[in-house]
Amino acid sequence: MGFVLGVGGLFLVGMKIGFISGTSISKSQVFSDWSDLRVETRWGTVTAKGRGDAVAINRHGFDRALPPHAINYRANVEALCQLNLKEVVTLSSVGSLDPDLRPGSLVSCSDYMSFAPKTFIDDRMSAFAPVIDNRHLDAIAAVSPISIARDKIYIQTPGPRFETRAEVRALQAWGADVVGMTLANEADLLLECGLSVTSFCMADNFAHGVANQRLSEEEFLRLVADNQSVVDAFLETVVEYCLS
């Protein structure tokens, strides 16, 4: 792996594909033998991990886990751009808005709703219309250890709390399948920069009130722990694919 130190921070030569996930990266052993990287951007310093032609970013940070509304999305995306990446695979934790989409389901989202867009172009009007291309979906699905529900609609809420039952009913009425707090911000910035995005989401829980489920922090953490083995198996598949 070659490194070049230049203006703006540390550059990794020959990077091909990036991976953005959350706390599952920190909890998994899949990235334990990857090299630590620090990339300086105009938005701040990003800590990442690199191996071969791939780089992985924990959106919440490896040093200190930031809540979704406090994540430095611009820095994360600019770091990937500085590392010469053109294609990114994302994995996000979501709540299911569909009683038939049970916790433990792996989904891919083909579109999303935000209503509070993130942008690098906040000093003028923009005619940019984002589209998730899911370029690597077919290839990853072909080797995935679990099935992937496709063409789901993601809706983002700001967090850090979970949605109320009334809010969940509204999100369902708008046609969303899953709800989360991060993907739309990442997709806005990645797509604005011209990077390809392939989206995956793990449904860790039913959203508040769906399937008559009462959501609590304790229950959420239990469900996330239950799903970690599934996430690890999928992460291994994605890493093997990215490094192939």
N, C-alpha and C positions, 0 to 999 in steps of 0.2 A: 504494500500500500504506500503510495507516494504522497508526501506532504509538501506544500509550498506556503511559506509565510509571506503574506503581502499586505498591502494597505486594506484595512477593513477586517483583518483577522486571519484565521487559519483556513486554508483551502485544501481540499482533498482532491487529488487528480484522478480522473477516470471514473467518477461516480456515475451510476446508471439509474438506479431506482431508490426511492425513499420510502420509508415506512413511518407512519405516525400512529401512535396508540396512546393509551392512558396508563393507569396504574398497573395494568396487566403486564407491561414491560418490566416494571420494577419487581413484580412478584414472580415472574417467570425466570427459569434458568436458561432459556433459549439464547439470551443475549449475554450470558455471563463471560464468554470468551471474546467478546467484541472489544475493540479499542475505544477508550474514552476520547472524545473530541470536544473542543471548545471553539465556537465560532463567534467572532465579534461582528455585530451588525449595527446599523445606525439606530436600531430600536432596543439594543441591549445584547448581552452575551447569552448564547444558547449552548447548553450542554447536550451532547448527542453521543451515539455510539456508532462505530463504523467497522465494517468487515468486507474485504474484497471490493466489489463494486456497489455496495449497499450502505445506507445510513439509516439509523433508527432514531426517532425523537419521541421522548415521553412528553406529550403536550403539557402535562402538569409540572414537568421539571423533575430531574433526577435528584437534585439537591434538596429541594423543599417542594412538597406537593401543593400547588396553587389551586384554589377552587376555580370552576369553569369561568366565572365572570372576570377573574383576575389573570387569566392566562395571557401571555404576551404572544398573541397569534401572529402579529406582523414580524416579530423577531424570528419565530419558528419558521415561517414561510420564507423569509429573506435568507435565512441560513441555508435552506435547501437550494435556493437559487444560486447562492454564492458557491455551493458545492457542485454546481453544474448539473443538477438533477433536472430531468424533464418529465418524469413519471413518478407518481406517488400512490401508494396503497394506504388506506386509512382503516383503522379499527376503532369503533366507538361503542361505549356502553349506552344502551337505550332502555326505555320503558315501553312495553307493548301497549298499544291502544286497541288492539284487536284480540278479543277473547280466544280466537282460534290460533293466535301466534303466541305460544306459551313461552315462559322463561326457559332459557337454554337454547332457544332458536337462534340460528345464525342467518342474517338477512343481508341483502345488498340493496342499497337505495339508488334509484335512478333519477330522483328529483328531490327537492327540499323546499321548505318554507322558513323564512326567518323574520322578515319585517323590520330588522335592524341590521342592515348589511354592513359587513366589514369591507374596507377598501384601502388601497394605498393612494387612491386618487380622491382625496377629500377636499380639494381646493377648487374643484370645477365640476360641471355636470358630466355624467358618464352614460353612454348608451350601451354599456356592456351587459349582455344577457347570459348568465352562467348556464352551462350544460355539463352534467356529469357524463363522461363517455364510457366509464367502466371498461376500459381497454383490456385489462387483464382478468376480467371476471371469468370468462369461459375457460381460460387456461388454468386458473387457480381452482375453480369449481371442479375441474376434471380430476384433480389430485387431492381435493379436500377430504378429510376423514369424516366430515359430516355434511349433510345436504344444506344447500343455501336457498332460502326463499328470495326470489328476485323481484325487481321492479317495485320496491316499496317506497313510500313517501315519508320522508323525515321532516319533522317540524322541530324547530329549536326554540326553547324558552331560556331566559337569561340566567336562571338559578340565583343563588346557590341552593335554594330550597326546592323540594318537589312541588309539583303542580297540585292545586286544590282539585277536588272532585268536579266542581263546576267548570274549572278551566279544562280539565280532561274531556268533559262532554263537549265543550266547544271545539277542541282540537279534533275530536272524532268527527264532528259535524263538518269540519273543513276538509275532511278526506285524508288526514294523515294516518299512517300505519304505526309509526314509532315516534317517540319524543325523546330528545336529548338536549344537551347544552353546549355542544362543541362543533359538530360537523359542519353546520352551515357557515360559521365563521371561517373555518379552515378552507372549505370549498370555495367560498367567495374569493379569498386571497390567492389560493393556488390557481384557480381558473383564470382570475384576472391577470396573473403572471404568465399564463399560457401553458401551465403544467397539466398533464393528463391526471385525472383522479379516478381511482377505482375504490369504491366504498364498500366496507363491510361493517356490520353492527351486530353486537351480541345483545339479545334481549335478556337482560339480567332480571327483570321483574315485570309484573303488570303495573301499568300506571295506576295512580290512586283511584280506586273505585272500580276498575275494570275487573270483570269476572268476580265481582263482589269481594275483591281483595282489599284489605286495609294495609296501607304501606307505612312502614316505620323504618328508622335508620337501622335498627337491629335486624329486621327482616331483610332489608336490602343487603346489608353486609353478609348475612348468611347465604343469600342467593348468589351473590358475587363469588363467595368462597366455593359454593357448590359447582359453579360454572368454570372455575379456574382450570380444571383438567381439560375441559373441552377447548378452552381458549388456548392452553399450552399446545395441544395437538394441532390446532389450526395455525398458531404462530410458527410452529416447526415447519408446517407445509409452506407457509408464505415465505419464510426465510430461505428454505431450500429452493423455492421457485425464484426468489430475487437473486440468489447467488448462482443460479444455473446459467 
